Amino acid sequence: MLSPNDRKLEKLDPFYRPPVSKQKTSAEIISEARNALRTVRTQRPFTPQEEQRKLFGPASSRTPESRPPSSFSVHASSFESSDSRPISGARLSPLELKPKAPASPATEEDPCPSFPKPPVDPVKIRRISNARARLFRAASQGALLPDRTLPPAQAKKRVEPKETVMMGDSVMKRNGLYLAESNAVGRLKSPPLQLPYVADFSEIKEREMFQGATSTPSHLRSGGDQGRRHLRASSCPNSSGWSRLDTRAGVIQVHERIWKIQEHTREASKAELQEKDTEVEVDAFWNTRIVPILHALEKEENIEMVCAACTQLHLALEEGNMLGNKFKRRSILLKTLYKLVDVGSDLLSLKLAKIILALKVSGKNLLNVCKLIFKISRSEKNDSLIQNDSILESLLEVLRSEDLQANTEAFLYCLGTIKFISGNPGFLHEMISKGAVEILMNLIKQINENTKKSGTCLPNSGHLLVQVTATLRNLVDSPLARSKFLSISALPQLCTVMGQYMGDKDVCTNIARIFSKLTIYHDCCVALANYSRCYALFLNLINKYQKKQDLIVRIVFILGNLTAKNNPAREQFSKVKGSIPTLLSLFHTFHELDLRSRKPMGEGEERSKAPRRPAQAEDVLIKLTRVFANLAIHPGVGPAIAAQPRIVGLLLATLEYKSIDECEELVINTMATINNLSYYQVKNSVIQDKKLYIAELLIKLLVSNNMDGILEAVRVFGNLSQDRDICDFIVQKNVHKFMIALLDAKHQDICFSACGVLLNLTVDKDKRAILKEGGGIQKLVDCLRDVGPTDWQLACLVCKTLWNFSENITNASSCFGDEATNTLLALLSSFLDEELALDGSFDQDLKHYHKLHWETEFKPVAQQLLNRIQSHHTFLEPLPIPSF
């Protein structure tokens, strides 16, 4: 009776088993090459370095007329002096001039009509204006109001012979007294009180103040006719029925107001004195520290001395807190600096630009200083000058603090400079540490928001985005930049830009280059794959720019990265409407382009076998076949692709006309795709229908000198050889002899795949004898001995093949041969001893990996094989035949 393990072995597993769904350890990556369904690796698309530094490279889709210039001249006359004036700290709002409606004519209810006033004499107007100016100066010095307010007791003794009545909830002035009106209209409760006399201007200001501070009583605010009549009557000097009001509270309020005004005036005077002291200090610093440097700049002719003076000037201005746009003598500084621009020294111009930017110029001057730096940065030899003078920090400050919409052109040249120097690896760490990634992504966010609001893509925004995305493309080479991209969720923002500016090929190409670099790294690849909108976006780009190779090759490369290790990504992509037809159309387009680009060979000519860079069409096909190979791993997508006649037809056509010597990567990727599709044994599979034709194509690869091509061909034979017709084909074409010979290869993956084919052949009892051809049994035993302790999966396959071969064993020696039998007994006994088998110098992960495969795969099969050999082997030596 067979044990459970025996029964398990009697039912042979297919050579390529579906991968078991379990958490992989890091060490299991070693076995990925053994899987029936494999992902395919490829190189990132090649991007040649531009020979000249320009805003837009030679591959730009923009015409020369539609893009800003990269060559121009900047002179002292380019700058404006109007920007040299200091800017006030407070911005005044415009006055609202609202014409008053003409007063209604007097009626019976209005006994105090207003009469027109004669025009004022111009001389009197000037006299009044001069008086007001003197009064305002006096008020600013605190001399207009008395130093102290008299107490109410003393105020009662002072009377002023003036008579003014102002009714309302405001104030009534009578004989020089301001009286607050009580809520009830009646007789005055106390005699009028005196207030100290203050000049006319003070009197006017107090009246205005109290009119603004008080409000109309409720019975006057109601808007009724009675209230209006009472107001008009009360405001006329001839009206009768004076209201008697309690003035005590009003007088107290007046004195409190005056005291507060005096306090405010004293504080203002103190601040003014402090300000004057500060001005004196600033004047002294200016005269002793700044003026001598400015004189030196104007008179010095030696460039080095002028540069040194500029450095001193910047340090002195910083020390004296004179940078920015609020310094009063800023105009003198800027005019002096502008004149020096014409000297024409790059080093001097950078020092001037740094000071000018620190003085916060705006408008045309900001544009010209950015152009000046841009012009200098176009030469790579000036990179060291830019780095030594820390110009980068000044440029980043412009992007951080200035208004984008008001300074679009200045931003363009500022970003152009940053793009140039970002191509120098020596700047990367400095740029990233100073927040370049965050600043640039903030600009992208602003542009996205502005585009969303306006509903259209502005041309200037497109120019800016080309510079920003080209800079980011250079920055992502740094691990620190990649971590920042993930932390600020930059990938969705870039996808948004791609969607909004899909018509701008330059922007889309730059972002595709960014994603090409990022998706090489697992964490970035997962982040982009999790943004579900990216798949439809990439397909739309493929449909729009199907013949634009430089963009298409990168989009397809990104899709290959997204689908390489991520099964949900494969599923999401395949579910996007039109995904597979879009890839098929692209495959057909570039297949035709590749066919047309092939040069016809003359008689007797051979194609060059020298390694070369793939042609443009070939590069797209390489990346595209990789996407198909990766998608085929998904159990729901693979059978659907295998059932597509056009896809399979294009794959086979590629193998027909393309030799492995001509384009190795394309042929190997095509073979890997066919291998993954051949895994699915489904009825409507085109691969299964054309399996014999595929086998014919594989023989061409087996006889090549390319080991990678041989490996891929053997792998496909491993899948196809599960079919009886293919097994017959292998024997008829003597392919099995080739597989036996491959067991001698010192390449474990080739041995593994070849042993798999032999295992499938031994399922058929009629074909088991082929193992004895070419010393197959001994080669299997040697393979077990050589790789067993380091590759338990291969050792398991060898044992399975020998198990199939010895199914009808009667005697071990007659079955395997004496030498092979003794070797097997020794090897299996040793390999089944756990201490001996797992006593290798591996790290912890690899030890776990080896133990896992030893326990689950090798041990069950090897134990049964050992038992079978021992039960059919005798240790008695045969008697010699007697001689007569």
TORZAKOL-196028 format. One line per 10 residues: number of its first residue (from 1); their letters; for each residue x, y, z of C-alpha. Coordinates in steps of 0.1 Angstrom, whole numbers. Example, Ala and Ser with C-alpha at 12.3 -4.5 7.8 and 13.67 -1.06 7.14 Angstrom:
1> as> 123/-45/78; 137/-11/71
***
This chain:
1> mlspndrkle> 0/0/0; 14/34/-9; 20/60/17; 4/95/13; 37/108/0; 38/80/-26; 3/87/-37; 12/123/-40; 42/115/-62; 22/91/-84
11> kldpfyrppv> 2/121/-96; 28/140/-115; 28/178/-112; 31/198/-144; 65/211/-150; 54/248/-146; 31/251/-116; 11/282/-109; 29/304/-83; 17/298/-48
21> skqktsaeii> 2/329/-32; 23/335/-2; 44/363/14; 78/361/-3; 110/366/17; 138/386/3; 158/355/-5; 130/341/-27; 139/366/-54; 166/341/-64
31> searnalrtv> 139/317/-76; 120/343/-97; 139/331/-128; 124/296/-122; 88/308/-124; 67/298/-154; 54/333/-156; 82/358/-156; 85/396/-157; 109/411/-181
41> rtqrpftpqe> 135/437/-174; 147/463/-199; 168/495/-199; 154/529/-194; 151/548/-227; 183/566/-237; 182/604/-235; 211/622/-252; 226/652/-235; 219/685/-252
51> eqrklfgpas> 249/701/-267; 238/737/-260; 220/751/-230; 187/766/-243; 153/772/-229; 140/747/-254; 162/719/-269; 165/708/-305; 138/682/-300; 112/707/-288
61> srtpesrpps> 78/707/-305; 77/745/-303; 86/765/-334; 113/792/-331; 86/819/-335; 64/806/-307; 90/804/-280; 109/830/-260; 145/836/-271; 175/821/-254
71> sfsvhassfe> 200/846/-269; 198/883/-261; 218/912/-247; 214/930/-214; 229/964/-208; 227/991/-182; 202/1010/-204; 179/979/-201; 171/987/-165; 146/1013/-154
81> ssdsrpisga> 153/1039/-127; 117/1042/-117; 120/1009/-97; 148/1025/-77; 124/1045/-55; 118/1030/-20; 84/1014/-16; 62/1026/12; 54/1000/39; 17/1008/38
91> rlsplelkpk> -4/1008/7; -32/1035/7; -66/1027/-6; -81/1051/-32; -106/1077/-19; -142/1071/-27; -155/1104/-42; -193/1102/-40; -211/1134/-51; -238/1146/-27
101> apaspateed> -273/1150/-40; -286/1186/-39; -305/1195/-8; -343/1197/-12; -359/1231/-12; -371/1246/21; -406/1237/32; -428/1247/59; -414/1219/80; -378/1232/75
111> pcpsfpkppv> -376/1267/89; -338/1269/84; -332/1269/47; -296/1267/35; -284/1296/14; -257/1293/-13; -222/1306/-4; -202/1329/-26; -170/1315/-41; -140/1317/-19
121> dpvkirrisn> -111/1340/-28; -81/1319/-41; -58/1340/-20; -78/1331/11; -77/1294/0; -39/1295/-1; -38/1313/32; -60/1287/48; -40/1259/33; -8/1273/47
131> ararlfraas> -24/1277/81; -36/1241/80; -1/1228/71; 13/1247/101; -14/1232/123; -7/1197/111; 30/1201/118; 23/1214/152; 0/1185/159; 26/1160/148
141> qgallpdrtl> 50/1176/174; 25/1173/201; 22/1211/207; -14/1215/197; -31/1201/228; -24/1211/264; 0/1189/284; -28/1180/308; -65/1183/311; -81/1204/337
151> ppaqakkrve> -102/1186/362; -140/1193/360; -139/1216/391; -115/1240/374; -131/1236/340; -164/1250/354; -146/1284/360; -137/1289/323; -164/1302/300; -161/1309/263
161> pketvmmgds> -185/1334/247; -195/1312/218; -229/1299/211; -233/1267/190; -260/1241/192; -257/1207/176; -287/1185/182; -288/1147/177; -273/1121/198; -240/1138/189
171> vmkrnglyla> -230/1169/208; -244/1204/216; -219/1232/221; -231/1263/238; -209/1291/251; -178/1270/244; -192/1239/261; -197/1205/245; -228/1188/260; -237/1152/254
181> esnavgrlks> -274/1149/248; -294/1127/271; -318/1101/260; -348/1121/271; -354/1156/258; -360/1181/286; -345/1208/307; -308/1210/316; -302/1194/350; -271/1215/358
191> pplqlpyvad> -256/1248/348; -232/1248/318; -197/1238/326; -165/1254/313; -138/1236/292; -104/1250/286; -101/1269/254; -82/1251/227; -73/1266/193; -97/1266/164
201> fseikeremf> -82/1236/148; -85/1216/181; -120/1227/184; -128/1216/149; -111/1182/154; -129/1176/187; -162/1184/171; -155/1160/142; -144/1134/167; -175/1137/189
211> qgatstpshl> -198/1137/159; -182/1104/147; -183/1089/182; -219/1096/190; -250/1083/174; -286/1096/167; -312/1087/194; -336/1059/186; -365/1082/181; -345/1102/155
221> rsggdqgrrh> -331/1070/138; -365/1056/132; -368/1076/100; -402/1091/109; -413/1125/98; -416/1136/134; -380/1128/141; -368/1146/109; -389/1177/117; -375/1178/152
231> lrasscpnss> -340/1175/139; -343/1203/114; -359/1226/139; -333/1219/165; -305/1225/141; -316/1261/134; -304/1289/157; -338/1306/156; -357/1275/166; -374/1275/200
241> gwsrldtrag> -378/1248/226; -342/1241/236; -338/1206/250; -325/1206/285; -298/1180/288; -277/1166/315; -241/1176/306; -222/1161/335; -215/1127/318; -207/1145/285
251> viqvheriwk> -181/1167/300; -164/1137/316; -163/1119/283; -148/1149/267; -119/1151/292; -113/1114/288; -111/1117/251; -87/1147/253; -65/1127/278; -63/1098/254
261> iqehtreask> -54/1121/225; -26/1136/246; -13/1102/255; -13/1091/218; 4/1123/209; 32/1118/235; 37/1082/223; 39/1094/187; 64/1121/196; 85/1095/214
271> aelqekdtev> 84/1072/184; 93/1101/162; 123/1108/183; 134/1072/182; 129/1073/144; 151/1104/142; 178/1087/163; 176/1057/139; 179/1079/109; 210/1095/124
281> evdafwntri> 226/1061/129; 216/1050/94; 231/1082/80; 263/1076/99; 265/1040/87; 258/1051/51; 284/1078/51; 311/1058/68; 306/1023/53; 286/1025/21
291> vpilhaleke> 296/1057/4; 333/1048/3; 325/1015/-14; 303/1033/-40; 331/1057/-47; 354/1028/-52; 330/1011/-76; 327/1042/-97; 365/1049/-99; 381/1014/-98
301> eniemvcaac> 390/999/-132; 405/966/-121; 378/940/-124; 390/919/-95; 390/950/-72; 355/959/-84; 343/923/-77; 358/925/-42; 341/959/-36; 308/943/-46
311> tqlhlaleeg> 313/916/-21; 321/942/6; 290/962/-4; 267/932/-1; 281/923/34; 279/960/45; 243/963/33; 233/931/50; 250/943/82; 233/977/81
321> nmlgnkfkrr> 199/960/74; 197/980/42; 186/952/18; 151/949/6; 129/975/-11; 123/1000/18; 157/1016/22; 155/1053/13; 188/1055/-5; 180/1023/-25
331> sillktlykl> 179/1044/-58; 215/1055/-54; 226/1019/-49; 207/1005/-79; 218/1033/-103; 254/1026/-94; 250/989/-98; 232/992/-131; 260/1012/-146; 285/984/-139
341> vdvgsdllsl> 265/959/-160; 281/972/-191; 316/961/-179; 308/927/-194; 325/905/-168; 306/873/-159; 319/872/-124; 311/909/-118; 277/905/-134; 268/877/-110
351> klakiilalk> 279/897/-80; 258/927/-92; 228/904/-99; 230/890/-64; 229/925/-48; 202/937/-72; 180/907/-63; 186/913/-26; 173/948/-31; 140/933/-42
361> vsgknllnvc> 136/949/-76; 104/943/-95; 89/945/-130; 112/951/-159; 143/953/-137; 136/918/-121; 132/905/-157; 165/920/-168; 185/907/-138; 170/872/-144
371> klifkisrse> 180/875/-180; 215/886/-170; 220/855/-148; 204/832/-175; 228/845/-201; 258/838/-179; 245/803/-169; 243/792/-205; 281/785/-204; 290/754/-183
381> kndsliqnds> 323/770/-174; 304/795/-153; 288/768/-131; 316/772/-106; 311/810/-104; 274/805/-98; 281/779/-71; 307/801/-54; 285/832/-52; 254/812/-40
391> ilesllevlr> 233/826/-68; 210/796/-65; 197/808/-32; 188/842/-47; 170/826/-76; 150/802/-53; 140/832/-32; 126/849/-64; 105/818/-70; 94/816/-34
401> sedlqantea> 85/853/-28; 76/870/-60; 42/869/-77; 40/843/-105; 14/859/-126; 29/894/-125; 65/881/-133; 59/853/-157; 88/862/-180; 112/868/-152
411> flyclgtikf> 102/834/-137; 109/818/-171; 145/829/-172; 150/823/-136; 138/787/-140; 159/783/-172; 190/791/-151; 180/766/-124; 174/740/-151; 209/745/-165
421> isgnpgflhe> 227/741/-132; 205/712/-121; 221/692/-149; 254/695/-130; 255/668/-103; 275/691/-81; 244/713/-75; 219/685/-67; 225/683/-30; 225/720/-25
431> miskgaveil> 193/725/-46; 174/698/-27; 185/709/7; 174/745/0; 139/733/-9; 140/733/-47; 117/703/-50; 90/720/-27; 93/753/-44; 90/739/-79
441> mnlikqinen> 61/717/-70; 44/747/-54; 48/765/-88; 32/735/-105; 3/736/-80; -2/773/-87; -2/768/-124; -27/739/-121; -50/761/-100; -47/790/-125
451> tkksgtclpn> -54/767/-154; -84/753/-137; -98/787/-130; -92/801/-164; -104/769/-181; -76/771/-207; -38/765/-209; -19/798/-212; 11/796/-235; 34/813/-209
461> sghllvqvta> 24/787/-184; 34/760/-208; 69/776/-213; 73/777/-175; 63/741/-171; 89/730/-196; 116/745/-174; 101/733/-141; 96/697/-153; 131/696/-170
471> tlrnlvdspl> 146/706/-136; 126/680/-117; 138/654/-142; 174/662/-132; 166/663/-95; 150/629/-92; 184/612/-97; 189/620/-60; 174/596/-34; 166/626/-11
481> arskflsisa> 146/642/-39; 126/609/-45; 117/608/-8; 105/644/-10; 84/636/-41; 66/609/-21; 62/630/11; 45/659/-7; 24/637/-31; 41/652/-62
491> lpqlctvmgq> 31/623/-85; -7/631/-87; 2/668/-93; 24/658/-122; -4/636/-136; -27/666/-134; -3/688/-154; 0/660/-179; -38/659/-183; -42/697/-185
501> ymgdkdvctn> -13/702/-209; -18/670/-230; -15/692/-261; 20/704/-251; 43/676/-261; 73/691/-245; 57/692/-210; 43/656/-214; 77/643/-225; 95/659/-196
511> iarifsklti> 70/644/-171; 73/610/-188; 110/613/-183; 104/620/-146; 82/589/-143; 106/568/-162; 133/575/-136; 110/573/-106; 92/540/-115; 125/521/-115
521> yhdccvalan> 123/524/-77; 98/502/-59; 83/528/-36; 78/554/-63; 64/527/-87; 38/516/-61; 29/553/-54; 22/559/-91; 4/526/-96; -19/534/-67
531> ysrcyalfln> -30/566/-86; -57/549/-106; -62/578/-131; -27/574/-145; -36/544/-167; -62/562/-187; -40/592/-189; -11/572/-204; -34/555/-229; -47/589/-240
541> linkyqkkqd> -12/600/-246; -4/569/-266; -35/575/-288; -26/612/-293; 12/608/-300; 13/573/-314; 41/581/-339; 61/604/-315; 88/578/-306; 105/598/-279
551> livrivfilg> 74/602/-258; 58/568/-266; 88/548/-257; 88/564/-222; 51/559/-217; 54/522/-226; 85/519/-204; 65/533/-174; 36/509/-181; 61/481/-181
561> nltaknnpar> 74/492/-147; 40/496/-132; 29/461/-143; 62/443/-135; 56/434/-98; 21/446/-91; -9/423/-99; -35/449/-90; -18/473/-115; -21/447/-142
571> eqfskvkgsi> -58/443/-135; -65/481/-133; -48/487/-166; -65/459/-184; -99/472/-172; -94/506/-187; -116/509/-218; -95/502/-249; -63/493/-231; -54/461/-251
581> ptllslfhtf> -66/474/-285; -45/506/-279; -14/485/-272; -22/463/-302; -25/493/-325; 8/506/-312; 24/472/-318; 12/472/-354; 24/508/-360; 59/503/-349
591> heldlrsrkp> 62/468/-363; 55/483/-397; 80/511/-391; 106/486/-381; 100/465/-412; 103/496/-435; 135/507/-417; 154/474/-425; 179/478/-452; 177/451/-479
601> mgegeerska> 208/429/-480; 226/420/-512; 235/385/-522; 260/369/-500; 258/397/-475; 253/391/-438; 240/415/-412; 265/429/-388; 267/410/-355; 284/439/-337
611> prrpaqaedv> 264/451/-307; 245/483/-314; 219/505/-298; 184/495/-308; 168/517/-334; 139/539/-324; 111/515/-336; 129/485/-321; 132/503/-287; 94/509/-286
621> likltrvfan> 88/472/-296; 112/461/-268; 93/480/-242; 59/471/-256; 65/433/-257; 76/437/-221; 42/452/-212; 25/422/-228; 47/397/-210; 39/414/-176
631> laihpgvgpa> 2/416/-183; 1/379/-192; 11/370/-156; -24/380/-144; -46/349/-146; -75/370/-159; -55/389/-185; -31/363/-198; -57/339/-213; -74/369/-230
641> iaaqprivgl> -41/380/-246; -33/344/-256; -66/343/-275; -58/374/-295; -47/363/-330; -33/397/-340; -11/400/-309; 2/364/-312; 7/369/-349; 28/400/-344
651> llatleyksi> 49/382/-318; 56/353/-342; 63/377/-371; 89/394/-349; 106/360/-344; 105/353/-381; 122/384/-394; 143/395/-364; 174/375/-356; 189/374/-321
661> deceelvint> 222/388/-334; 203/417/-349; 184/428/-319; 189/405/-289; 166/423/-264; 136/424/-287; 139/387/-295; 143/377/-259; 114/398/-247; 92/383/-275
671> matinnlsyy> 102/348/-264; 94/357/-227; 59/369/-238; 53/337/-257; 65/317/-227; 40/334/-204; 12/330/-229; 20/294/-235; 15/287/-198; -23/289/-202
681> qvknsviqdk> -37/256/-215; -70/270/-227; -91/259/-257; -91/292/-275; -54/299/-271; -37/309/-304; -4/297/-289; -18/262/-285; -31/263/-321; 3/273/-334
691> klyiaellik> 24/253/-310; 42/232/-338; 50/263/-358; 64/280/-326; 85/248/-319; 101/252/-354; 110/288/-345; 125/278/-312; 150/254/-329; 165/284/-346
701> llvsnnmdgi> 173/299/-312; 186/266/-297; 214/265/-323; 225/301/-317; 255/311/-296; 234/333/-274; 229/317/-240; 200/340/-230; 183/331/-262; 188/294/-256
711> leavrvfgnl> 174/297/-221; 142/314/-233; 137/288/-260; 142/260/-235; 117/276/-212; 91/278/-239; 97/241/-247; 92/234/-210; 56/247/-213; 48/233/-247
721> sqdrdicdfi> 62/199/-239; 33/192/-216; 15/185/-250; 20/150/-265; 24/164/-300; 53/186/-289; 69/157/-272; 68/137/-304; 82/167/-322; 111/170/-297
731> vqknvhkfmi> 120/133/-302; 117/135/-340; 139/166/-342; 164/152/-317; 158/182/-295; 160/158/-264; 197/153/-272; 202/190/-270; 184/191/-236; 206/163/-223
741> alldakhqdi> 237/181/-235; 225/213/-217; 228/194/-183; 265/199/-186; 261/237/-188; 274/255/-157; 243/276/-158; 218/265/-132; 188/282/-148; 195/264/-181
751> cfsacgvlln> 200/231/-163; 167/237/-145; 147/244/-177; 164/215/-196; 156/191/-168; 120/203/-169; 117/193/-205; 132/159/-198; 108/155/-169; 78/161/-192
761> ltvdkdkrai> 92/136/-218; 95/109/-191; 58/111/-184; 53/91/-216; 65/56/-210; 76/52/-246; 100/80/-243; 118/72/-211; 145/53/-228; 158/85/-244
771> lkegggiqkl> 175/93/-211; 201/66/-217; 211/84/-249; 241/106/-246; 246/95/-210; 215/112/-198; 212/93/-165; 248/100/-155; 244/137/-164; 214/139/-142
781> vdclrdvgpt> 233/123/-113; 262/146/-118; 239/176/-119; 224/165/-86; 258/161/-70; 270/195/-83; 241/218/-74; 221/199/-48; 233/217/-16; 228/251/-32
791> dwqlaclvck> 197/246/-54; 171/223/-38; 145/231/-66; 168/218/-93; 177/188/-71; 140/181/-68; 135/182/-106; 163/157/-110; 148/133/-85; 114/136/-102
801> tlwnfsenit> 129/128/-135; 147/98/-121; 115/87/-103; 95/88/-136; 123/70/-154; 124/42/-128; 87/36/-125; 90/-1/-138; 123/-8/-120; 132/-44/-112
811> nasscfgdea> 168/-39/-104; 185/-6/-95; 218/-14/-112; 202/-25/-144; 180/6/-143; 205/33/-135; 238/15/-138; 261/4/-110; 281/36/-107; 250/59/-109
821> tntllallss> 232/37/-84; 260/38/-58; 264/75/-63; 226/81/-59; 225/61/-27; 253/81/-12; 240/115/-24; 204/110/-13; 214/96/21; 237/126/27
831> fldeelaldg> 212/152/13; 184/139/35; 204/145/66; 192/179/77; 224/189/95; 245/180/65; 222/193/39; 216/228/55; 251/233/68; 259/262/44
841> sfdqdlkhyh> 274/296/50; 243/316/42; 227/346/59; 195/342/79; 171/348/50; 189/324/26; 190/297/53; 152/301/57; 148/300/19; 169/268/15
851> klhwetefkp> 152/251/44; 118/259/30; 126/243/-4; 145/214/11; 115/205/34; 86/211/10; 101/201/-24; 133/181/-22; 129/159/9; 95/142/0
861> vaqqllnriq> 107/132/-35; 142/123/-25; 131/101/3; 107/81/-19; 134/77/-46; 159/65/-20; 134/40/-7; 128/27/-42; 165/23/-50; 172/6/-17
871> shhtfleplp> 144/-18/-21; 156/-28/-56; 193/-29/-49; 214/-58/-36; 247/-52/-19; 259/-88/-28; 286/-88/-54; 278/-112/-83; 299/-144/-85; 325/-144/-113
881> ipsf> 317/-167/-142; 340/-198/-139; 363/-205/-167; 365/-239/-182
***
